[in-house]
């Protein structure tokens, strides 16, 4: 009779151990899936951030542009297209744009020689 009790105890221990292992595996894989879902959502939120910028002056297409947050002046001017007469030396191309910013692209000043 004692052998049967030992066998029953081992069966109970084995079932409980198996259940703990299964629950541990479920917890582990659900944690990975949850982290993956949150990582995807973070990318969506970053992607959705947009800013509005107005550009005028020496560009082919002046007006309001909707750009991704973190865009630079250079990226904006690729869309607006600088004219030949734009003074590129006065433009900070790497500067990050801000929401509601108004950019005025200056014209090059031509220095004419004066006749005496």
C-alpha positions in Angstrom: 0.0 0.0 0.0 2.8 2.3 0.7 4.1 1.8 -2.9 0.8 3.0 -4.3 0.9 6.2 -2.1 4.4 6.9 -3.3 3.2 6.3 -6.9 0.2 8.7 -6.4 2.5 11.3 -4.9 4.9 11.1 -7.8 2.0 11.4 -10.2 0.7 14.5 -8.4 4.2 16.0 -8.3 4.7 15.3 -12.0 1.3 16.8 -13.0 2.0 19.9 -10.9 5.5 20.2 -12.3 4.2 19.9 -15.8 1.5 22.5 -15.2 4.1 24.9 -13.8 6.3 24.4 -16.9 3.4 25.0 -19.2 2.3 28.1 -17.4 5.9 29.4 -17.4 6.2 28.8 -21.2 2.8 30.6 -21.7 4.0 33.6 -19.6 7.3 33.8 -21.5 5.8 33.7 -25.0 3.0 36.1 -24.1 5.6 38.6 -22.8 7.5 38.4 -26.0 4.4 38.9 -28.1 3.3 41.8 -25.8 6.7 43.5 -26.2 6.5 43.0 -30.0 3.1 44.6 -30.1 4.2 47.6 -28.0 7.3 48.1 -30.2 5.0 48.2 -33.3 2.6 50.7 -31.7 5.6 53.0 -30.7 6.6 53.1 -34.4 3.1 53.9 -35.4 2.9 56.8 -32.9 6.3 58.2 -34.1 5.2 57.9 -37.7 2.0 59.7 -37.1 3.6 62.9 -35.7 3.4 65.6 -38.3 4.2 69.3 -38.4 3.0 72.2 -40.6 5.5 74.6 -42.1 5.1 77.6 -44.4 7.8 78.4 -46.9 8.0 81.5 -49.1 10.5 83.5 -51.0 12.9 82.0 -53.6 11.2 78.6 -54.1 9.4 77.2 -57.0 6.4 76.0 -54.9 5.7 78.3 -52.0 3.0 77.5 -49.4 2.2 75.2 -46.5 3.8 71.8 -46.2 2.9 68.9 -43.8 6.2 67.2 -42.9 7.1 64.3 -40.5 8.2 65.6 -37.1 12.0 65.9 -37.0 12.4 66.9 -40.7 15.1 69.3 -41.6 15.0 72.4 -43.7 16.9 70.5 -46.5 14.1 67.9 -46.7 11.5 70.7 -46.9 13.4 72.5 -49.7 13.7 69.3 -51.7 9.9 69.5 -52.0 9.6 73.2 -52.4 12.6 73.4 -54.9 14.9 76.3 -54.5 15.1 78.8 -57.3 18.5 79.7 -58.9 18.4 83.1 -57.3 18.1 81.8 -53.7 20.9 82.7 -51.3 21.9 79.2 -50.2 24.7 80.5 -47.9 22.0 82.1 -45.6 20.0 78.9 -45.2 20.7 76.5 -42.3 19.9 73.2 -44.2 20.5 70.9 -41.2 18.2 72.8 -38.8 15.2 70.8 -37.6 11.8 72.2 -38.5 9.3 73.2 -35.8 5.5 73.0 -36.0 4.0 76.3 -37.2 7.4 77.6 -38.5 7.5 80.2 -41.3 10.5 80.1 -43.5 11.4 83.0 -45.8 14.1 82.0 -48.4 16.2 85.0 -49.2 17.3 86.2 -52.7 20.9 86.6 -53.5 22.0 90.2 -53.5 23.8 91.1 -56.7 26.7 93.6 -56.3 26.9 95.8 -59.4 29.9 97.9 -60.0 29.3 101.6 -59.9 30.6 103.7 -62.7 32.5 106.8 -61.6 
